[in-house]
Amino acid sequence: MTARSGLVPYLFYDDPAAMIGWYTTVFGFKEHARYTGENGRITNAELIVGESELWMDGNPPAGWDPTSVPWIGVWVEDPDAVYEHLRANDVKIDPPVDKRYGVRVTGVVKDPAGYSWGFMRRITP
């Protein structure tokens, strides 16, 4: 089994199956596991990106608001390649820029559920 690193965001969705499809197609994540409850609704899914995972749940807690999560960053090898992939999937996004704090990062991508994402790599040690 491959060792993972970094943080694991655990996000809630009204329709996790649709989001799994969106993340695998648009962001290039790989589905690792999917667990369903007795009613067939997804209770947990795990997606892999690089050495990190994203977990999602189809049972949002009361008062859930995806816009309360301002930004999720994903470490990638090549933000420019991610940018090109996103543009090829008709995602409106600003090109990557080098930030003064030592990272190259794509513009913000809002997913269909309202979460904000950026893809970045370190450019300084």
GIMO-V140426 format. One record per pair of residues at least 24 apart in sequence whose C-alpha atoms are under 8 Angstrom apart, sorted by sequence separation. I is the first residue (numbers start at 1). GAP is how many residues later the second one is. D is the distance in Angstrom with one decimal. If there is no record, write none. Layout:
i-><I | I>
gap-><GAP | GAP>
d-><D | D>
This chain:
i-><17 | 50 | 79 | 98 | 16 | 50 | 79 | 80 | 20 | 79 | 82 | 16 | 79 | 16 | 79 | 16 | 78 | 79 | 11 | 13 | 15 | 72 | 74 | 76 | 77 | 78 | 8 | 9 | 10 | 11 | 12 | 13 | 14 | 71 | 72 | 73 | 74 | 75 | 76 | 77 | 6 | 7 | 8 | 9 | 10 | 11 | 12 | 13 | 14 | 70 | 71 | 72 | 73 | 74 | 75 | 76 | 5 | 6 | 7 | 8 | 9 | 10 | 11 | 12 | 13 | 14 | 69 | 70 | 71 | 72 | 73 | 74 | 75 | 4 | 5 | 8 | 10 | 12 | 13 | 66 | 67 | 69 | 71 | 73 | 3 | 4 | 12 | 66 | 67 | 2 | 4 | 66 | 67 | 12 | 12 | 27 | 27 | 26 | 27 | 26 | 26 | 19 | 19 | 13>
gap-><25 | 25 | 25 | 25 | 26 | 26 | 26 | 26 | 27 | 27 | 37 | 40 | 40 | 41 | 41 | 42 | 42 | 42 | 43 | 43 | 43 | 43 | 43 | 43 | 43 | 43 | 44 | 44 | 44 | 44 | 44 | 44 | 44 | 44 | 44 | 44 | 44 | 44 | 44 | 44 | 45 | 45 | 45 | 45 | 45 | 45 | 45 | 45 | 45 | 45 | 45 | 45 | 45 | 45 | 45 | 45 | 46 | 46 | 46 | 46 | 46 | 46 | 46 | 46 | 46 | 46 | 46 | 46 | 46 | 46 | 46 | 46 | 46 | 47 | 47 | 47 | 47 | 47 | 47 | 47 | 47 | 47 | 47 | 47 | 48 | 48 | 48 | 48 | 48 | 49 | 49 | 49 | 49 | 52 | 54 | 55 | 58 | 59 | 59 | 60 | 63 | 93 | 94 | 100>
d-><7.3 | 7.9 | 7.0 | 7.8 | 6.7 | 7.0 | 6.2 | 7.5 | 7.8 | 6.1 | 7.3 | 7.0 | 5.8 | 6.7 | 5.5 | 5.5 | 7.6 | 6.8 | 7.8 | 7.1 | 6.3 | 7.7 | 7.6 | 6.3 | 7.8 | 6.9 | 6.8 | 7.5 | 6.4 | 6.4 | 5.6 | 6.2 | 5.7 | 7.0 | 6.1 | 5.8 | 6.3 | 6.0 | 5.7 | 6.2 | 7.8 | 7.2 | 5.6 | 5.4 | 4.7 | 4.7 | 4.8 | 5.2 | 7.2 | 7.2 | 4.7 | 4.8 | 4.9 | 4.9 | 5.1 | 5.7 | 5.6 | 6.0 | 7.8 | 5.6 | 6.1 | 5.3 | 6.3 | 5.9 | 7.2 | 7.0 | 6.6 | 6.2 | 5.5 | 6.3 | 5.8 | 6.2 | 5.5 | 4.6 | 5.4 | 6.8 | 7.4 | 6.7 | 6.4 | 6.8 | 5.8 | 7.5 | 7.2 | 7.0 | 7.0 | 5.3 | 5.1 | 5.7 | 6.1 | 7.8 | 7.4 | 5.7 | 8.0 | 8.0 | 7.7 | 7.6 | 7.7 | 7.4 | 6.9 | 6.1 | 6.0 | 7.7 | 7.9 | 6.9>
